[in-house]
Amino acid sequence: MLDVKEFLMDYPIWNLSMGGGLLISIIAITHVWVSHFAIGGGLAIAIVETLGVRRGDPALRNLAKRCSLMLILVSTVFGAISGVGIWVTIGLVQPAATSALIHNYVWGWAAEWAFFILEVATALLYYATWDKVRPRTHLLIIWLYFFAAYMSLVIIQGIISFMLTPGQWVETHSFWDGIFNPTYFPGLLLRTGICLLLAGAYMTFAALREPDGDARARMVRLMAGFQVVGALVAYGGYRWWEHALPE
């Protein structure tokens, strides 16, 4: 049984007038929104530049270049700051639960942080090497960025969904049972669709600034495809996730 006095000595209580849960939700929802854009934006930019190189289409490469600065600011600045904000907030509001989450998934967190470091490094390298390296080398950098960003989502999804549906972990306390819990794959599909939808929406606005009418129409159609596919994938993932929830 938990000794309340011992708990209070280890973890003092931090009371907020607005409520700790509300503070966590404000920071976490903002971070999740931005991080989904950073992942989907990486894929969208990678595909756009790849098509631009293969087709010899400077308008597509220019679109990728114009969107790359926003990708850097979102993923390496705001995403990193808000991510740290989540850790600080949950550590203050629920220190015991945060400690348990870290201890149960320490190697998962380590892998996620390694992928995030790779994500930041490749994002900065991608923006800094425009027109300074061969196109194929530049494409390798952005695809590596997307791989690192998506792998962060793959790992984080397991830990976040575990908190809602621990599944067999309650009995086995196995790392993999906790990661691959009942809502892991439905949630991953849902969030992948959201990534595509957000990236397509943002890059549509960027494409609308293209002065060439024909190029603008091509790019808007391409980004519309991202949004349609993203919406369908997200809806399918949501229905699957809803079905996977326990009674």
N, C-alpha and C positions, 0 to 999 in steps of 0.2 A: 504494500500500500504506500502511496506517495505521502511523505512527511511534508506537511505544508510549511512548517518552520524552516526545514532544510531547503525547500524550493525557494522560499522568499529570500533566504540568505544568498543562494546562488544567482537568482534572477529577480531583481527588484521589479515591481510592477510600475508600468508607465501608463498613467491614465490620461486620456485625451477627451476634451469636451465634445469633439466631433466624432469620436469613436475610432479605435485603431483599425477596424475592418474597413471603414470608409477611406481612411488615409491610404491603406494598402491598395485598395481598389483603384483609387485615382492614379497612383503612380504606376501600378501594374498594367492597367488597361491602356494607358498612354504608351508604355513601353512595348506591349504586345502589338499594338496598332502600328507603331513605327518599325518594329523588328520584322513584321510580316511584309511591310513595304520594302525593307532592305533586302529580304530574301527574294521576293518576287521581282523586284527591280533588277537584282543581279542577273536573274534568268532572262528577263526581257531584254536587257542591254546586251547580254551575251548573244542572244538569238538575233537581235537587230544588227549588231556589228558583224556577226557571222554571215548573215544574208548580204550585208553591204559589201563585204570582201569578196564573196563568191560571185555576186552579180556585178561587181564593179560599180556599185551605186553609192556615190559620195553623199547623197542626201541621207541615206540610212546611217552611214558612219557618222555624219554630222549630228544626227539625232542622238545616237549613243553618246557622243562626246558632250553634247549639251546636257544630257541627263546624268552624266557621271559625277559632276560636282555635287548635285543634290544627294546622290547615293553616298558619297563620302561623308557629307555633313550629317546625314541621317544615321548611317551605320556606325561611324567611328566617333561621332561627337554626341549627338542626342541619345542614340541607342546605348552607348557605353555609360553615359551619365545616369540615365533613367534605370539602367540595369543595376548599377551600384546603389541607386536610391531604393530599389526593391529590397536588396540585401540589408541595408541599414534599417529600413522601416520594419521588415518582418523580424529582424533581430531584436528590435526594441519592443515591438508589440507582442510577439510570441517567441521569446528566446528559447524555451525548452523545445518547442516544436521545430524551430529552425535548426537547433543543434541535432535533433534526432534525424531530420531530413539530410543533413550534411553527413552524419555518420553512416547512415544506411546507404547512401549513394555517393560516397567520397570519390570513387574512381569514375563514376559517371560525370560528376562535376569537373573532375580533372580533365577528362577528355573534352568536355564542352568548352572549358576555358582554353584548351590548346587549339581547338577549332576556331574559337573567337579571335585568338591572337593571329592565326593564319588569315582569318577574314579581314581584320584591320590592316595587316601588312599588305595583302594583295589589293585591297581597295586603294590604299595610298599609292602603291606602285602602279596600279592601272591608270590612275588619274595623272600621275607624274610622267608617264611614258608615252603619252599621245604624240604620234608623229616622230617619235625618237627611236622606236624599235620596229622590227618587221611586223607586218599585220598578223602573221600567224603567232608570233610571240605574244603580241598584245592580246589576241584571242585566248591564248593559253592562260594568261593572267586572270581574265575576267571569268573564264570557266572554272578556274581554281577558286576564285572568290565565291562563286555560286555554290560549289561543292562544300566549301568550309561553312558557309552560311546555312545551307540546308542540313548539314550534319549537326549543327548546333540545334536546329529545330527537332531533328530526329531524336536527339538525346533528351532535350528539355521536355518534349511531349511525353516521354515515358515517365518522367518524374512528376510532372504536373497532373497527368491523368491518374497516376498512382494515388495521389491525395484524394481523388474523388472515388475511384473504384480500385482499391488495393487487390481485389481478387484473391488468388491463391496465396499471396504473400502473407496473409493473416495466419495461415497455417504453416507455411514452409519458411518464411523469412528469407526467401531466395532473392538475390539481386535481379535475376532475369524474370522471375514471376512477378516482381514488382514493376519492372519496366514494361514487359509485354502483358499488361493487365487488360481487362475486357474492353476498355474504351481507347486503348492506345491507337490501333490502326484507324478506327473511325475518326478520331480526333485529328490524326495526322493527315488524313484525306481532306477533312474539312478545312484545316489550316492551310494546306497546300493550295486549295481552291481560292481561299481568301488572298493568299500571296499573289496569285496570278491576277485576280480581279483588281487589287489595289495598284499593281504595277501597270496594268493596261490603262486604268483610269488616269493615272498621273502622266504617263507617256503620251496619252491622247492629247492632253492639254499642251504638252511640249511639241507634238507634231503639228498642231493647229497654227503654230507660229512660223511654220515653213512657208517662205514666200512663193515657191514654185507650186502652182496649183496641182499639177499631175503628181508630183512627189508627195504633196500633202495628202491627197486622196489615197495613195498607196499606203502611206504610213498609218492613216486613220483606220483603214480597213484592217491592217495587220493588228493594230492595238484593239480594235473591236473584237477580233478573234480571241485575243487574250482574255478579254472581259467575259465573253460568252462561255468559253471553256472554263474559266475560273468560277463563274456563277454556277454552272452545271456540276462541276466537281465539288464545290462547297455545299451545294444543296444535297448531293448524294451522300457526302460525308456526314452532313448534319442528320439526315434521316437514319443512316446507319448508327451514328452515335446515340441518337435518341432511342433506337431499338436496343442498343447494348446496355443502356442504363438499367440498374436493378430496380425492382418494384419500390 
